[in-house]
Amino acid sequence: MTVTEDAPLTDEQLRDRVVTWLRDNLPAPWVEAIDTGDDQLLARARPQVEFNEWCARLGEAGWATPTWPREYGGGGLEPGQARVVNEELSRYKVPRSFNVIGIGMGGPTIMQWGSEELKHRYLPPMAQHKEIWCQLFSEPGAGSDVAGLSTRAERDGDEWVVNGQKVWTTLAHVASFGMLVARTDPDAPKHKGLTYFVVDMHAPGVEVRPLKQMTGDAEFNEVFLTDVRIPDSHRLGPVGEGWAVATTTLMNERVALSGAGSSGGDNVGGGPVDALVAAAKAGGAWSDPVLRQRLVQAMIESRVLKITNFRSAAARKSGRPAGPEGSITKLFQAEHNQRLQNLAVDVLGSAALAWDQNSPVGGSVRGFLRSRANTIEGGTSEVMRNILGDRVLGLPREPDPSRNAPWKDIPRSS
Ligand SMILES: Cc1cc2nc3c(=O)[nH]c(=O)nc-3n(C[C@H](O)[C@H](O)[C@H](O)COP(=O)(O)OP(=O)(O)OC[C@H]3O[C@@H](n4cnc5c(N)ncnc54)[C@H](O)[C@@H]3O)c2cc1C
């Protein structure tokens, strides 16, 4: 059974269908653990599920990308219905693909700008966790002002030859494909001379060097591109229109990072706020009036985030693509999660020094450290505020003296 095989379902029918599929596909002890709330049984059942095989099965059934059209491996559901699906997947605590750059950003971009051939080739394996994707936008000399990037793509017959360096490229070390923005016309103003490509990360000339971060993980990388050849058929959108295509990716990135694409505000970052409240009650922190006030404030923020995400999903349901409201939730989610992580350290005390979120003492200094990135990744909070001032509040645009100058004449350090 897949997501829908027939006429539109009511929310309750859909919920039944998800639950039936989960109960048919999960090992029996897993289902029993959920039914009885037995976390120890669940921990014993987890090894019975092989991660890659499970993600593929979830994707093949359409549950990993419920709103994508069925012909591209999705579930063909409305955004509101996707929430029902995600609620049940969360309730059953099933593993989910980490291919979020593909599913959350690459997929919608290919859907909007790609040829039919590219859509059929790339979307199903992306949904099924069979091909991981990365985003090759930022460079050492271009982050917030990514339109100023220097990586060059030059036409050679039916191919493009790419040279340059990217940085901060999350998942590049495991990616099969990347979304690449490169400069094809240095004489044009910076936003006009860009073109967008799909690049094979295993092509000759692509070198990936992992960067270690303070959590000890190496989730992002430097990527060096030397004479990398990309067929013109792997271009998304017209030559010179790469900024418009990149904007589609960036709008969807903000939505993906705000939690709007998942089940909402309660499951973000270091775990549900409710779990922290329970820990505060068990450990005595709840009797401290200042901590209690901060906990209640965190609960309110998480509800506000959830409701704002519902609103933005409803707007998309009515046919509007992801718009600047993604910047509101991206900004709010990033700062809320940092406040929440700080609060968790204060509530848990020395237990917060435990490294693993699943440790018996319940802390997670790792989550605290990782949350520092929230206000940088996907556009910094300062940049989100600029976008909101400019596009939502209608304030005067930030001055940019280089905006209309040919890119090659703009002073740069590298
Ligand atoms: C965990 C993580 C994962 C990432 N993954 C990816 C990825 O997969 N792919 C990818 O392409 N990129 C990725 N990035 C890069 C990210 O998009 C950039 O770090 C971000 O856009 C900021 O760019 P920058 O680091 O060059 O900082 P800069 O742009 O140099 O900014 C430095 C400081 O100046 C401020 N600033 C800059 N311009 C303005 C302005 N106009 N007004 C006010 N303040 C300003 C910034 O807010 C910041 O505080 C990732 C970053 C992180 C932290």
The ligand as an SDF file (V2000), in Angstrom:
LIG
                    3D

 53 58  0  0  0  0  0  0  0  0999 V2000
   26.2720   24.4690   10.0280 C   0  0  0  0  0  0  0  0  0  0  0  0
   26.3410   25.2100    8.7230 C   0  0  0  0  0  0  0  0  0  0  0  0
   26.0080   24.5350    7.5630 C   0  0  0  0  0  0  0  0  0  0  0  0
   26.0780   25.2020    6.3330 C   0  0  0  0  0  0  0  0  0  0  0  0
   25.7750   24.4880    5.1850 N   0  0  0  0  0  0  0  0  0  0  0  0
   25.9020   25.0940    3.9810 C   0  0  0  0  0  0  0  0  0  0  0  0
   25.6890   24.3400    2.7750 C   0  0  0  0  0  0  0  0  0  0  0  0
   25.3790   23.1430    2.8010 O   0  0  0  0  0  0  0  0  0  0  0  0
   25.8560   24.9680    1.5960 N   0  0  0  0  0  0  0  0  0  0  0  0
   26.2050   26.2740    1.4960 C   0  0  0  0  0  0  0  0  0  0  0  0
   26.3050   26.7760    0.3880 O   0  0  0  0  0  0  0  0  0  0  0  0
   26.4250   27.0220    2.6240 N   0  0  0  0  0  0  0  0  0  0  0  0
   26.2850   26.4560    3.8570 C   0  0  0  0  0  0  0  0  0  0  0  0
   26.5200   27.1920    5.0110 N   0  0  0  0  0  0  0  0  0  0  0  0
   27.0110   28.5480    4.8750 C   0  0  0  0  0  0  0  0  0  0  0  0
   26.0570   29.6310    5.3500 C   0  0  0  0  0  0  0  0  0  0  0  0
   25.0300   29.8220    4.4160 O   0  0  0  0  0  0  0  0  0  0  0  0
   26.9030   30.8830    5.5400 C   0  0  0  0  0  0  0  0  0  0  0  0
   27.7880   30.6280    6.6160 O   0  0  0  0  0  0  0  0  0  0  0  0
   26.0740   32.1000    5.8720 C   0  0  0  0  0  0  0  0  0  0  0  0
   25.2880   32.4760    4.7700 O   0  0  0  0  0  0  0  0  0  0  0  0
   26.9620   33.2910    6.3130 C   0  0  0  0  0  0  0  0  0  0  0  0
   27.9870   33.5060    5.4210 O   0  0  0  0  0  0  0  0  0  0  0  0
   29.4960   33.6710    5.9320 P   0  0  0  0  0  0  0  0  0  0  0  0
   29.7890   32.5200    6.8220 O   0  0  0  0  0  0  0  0  0  0  0  0
   30.3640   33.8660    4.7420 O   0  0  0  0  0  0  0  0  0  0  0  0
   29.5040   34.9760    6.8260 O   0  0  0  0  0  0  0  0  0  0  0  0
   29.5930   36.5000    6.3300 P   0  0  0  0  0  0  0  0  0  0  0  0
   28.6530   36.7050    5.1880 O   0  0  0  0  0  0  0  0  0  0  0  0
   31.0250   36.8330    6.0940 O   0  0  0  0  0  0  0  0  0  0  0  0
   29.0320   37.2680    7.5790 O   0  0  0  0  0  0  0  0  0  0  0  0
   29.8470   37.6030    8.7210 C   0  0  0  0  0  0  0  0  0  0  0  0
   29.0040   38.4180    9.6870 C   0  0  0  0  0  0  0  0  0  0  0  0
   28.5760   39.6360    9.0400 O   0  0  0  0  0  0  0  0  0  0  0  0
   27.1630   39.7650    9.1190 C   0  0  0  0  0  0  0  0  0  0  0  0
   26.6620   40.3600    7.8670 N   0  0  0  0  0  0  0  0  0  0  0  0
   27.0390   40.0400    6.6010 C   0  0  0  0  0  0  0  0  0  0  0  0
   26.3430   40.7860    5.7180 N   0  0  0  0  0  0  0  0  0  0  0  0
   25.5090   41.5730    6.4360 C   0  0  0  0  0  0  0  0  0  0  0  0
   24.5650   42.5810    6.0880 C   0  0  0  0  0  0  0  0  0  0  0  0
   24.3150   42.8860    4.8110 N   0  0  0  0  0  0  0  0  0  0  0  0
   23.8920   43.1980    7.0870 N   0  0  0  0  0  0  0  0  0  0  0  0
   24.1250   42.8780    8.3950 C   0  0  0  0  0  0  0  0  0  0  0  0
   25.0420   41.9600    8.7890 N   0  0  0  0  0  0  0  0  0  0  0  0
   25.7230   41.3180    7.8140 C   0  0  0  0  0  0  0  0  0  0  0  0
   26.6350   38.3410    9.2520 C   0  0  0  0  0  0  0  0  0  0  0  0
   25.3630   38.3220    9.8570 O   0  0  0  0  0  0  0  0  0  0  0  0
   27.7150   37.7000   10.1240 C   0  0  0  0  0  0  0  0  0  0  0  0
   27.4620   37.9910   11.4770 O   0  0  0  0  0  0  0  0  0  0  0  0
   26.4520   26.5640    6.2600 C   0  0  0  0  0  0  0  0  0  0  0  0
   26.7760   27.2350    7.4420 C   0  0  0  0  0  0  0  0  0  0  0  0
   26.7330   26.5770    8.6760 C   0  0  0  0  0  0  0  0  0  0  0  0
   27.0800   27.3180    9.9200 C   0  0  0  0  0  0  0  0  0  0  0  0
  1  2  1  0
  2  3  1  0
  2 52  2  0
  3  4  2  0
  4  5  1  0
  4 50  1  0
  5  6  2  0
  6  7  1  0
  6 13  1  0
  7  8  2  0
  7  9  1  0
  9 10  1  0
 10 11  2  0
 10 12  1  0
 12 13  2  0
 13 14  1  0
 14 15  1  0
 14 50  1  0
 15 16  1  0
 16 17  1  0
 16 18  1  0
 18 19  1  0
 18 20  1  0
 20 21  1  0
 20 22  1  0
 22 23  1  0
 23 24  1  0
 24 25  2  0
 24 26  1  0
 24 27  1  0
 27 28  1  0
 28 29  2  0
 28 30  1  0
 28 31  1  0
 31 32  1  0
 32 33  1  0
 33 34  1  0
 33 48  1  0
 34 35  1  0
 35 36  1  0
 35 46  1  0
 36 37  1  0
 36 45  1  0
 37 38  2  0
 38 39  1  0
 39 40  1  0
 39 45  2  0
 40 41  1  0
 40 42  2  0
 42 43  1  0
 43 44  2  0
 44 45  1  0
 46 47  1  0
 46 48  1  0
 48 49  1  0
 50 51  2  0
 51 52  1  0
 52 53  1  0
M  END
$$$$
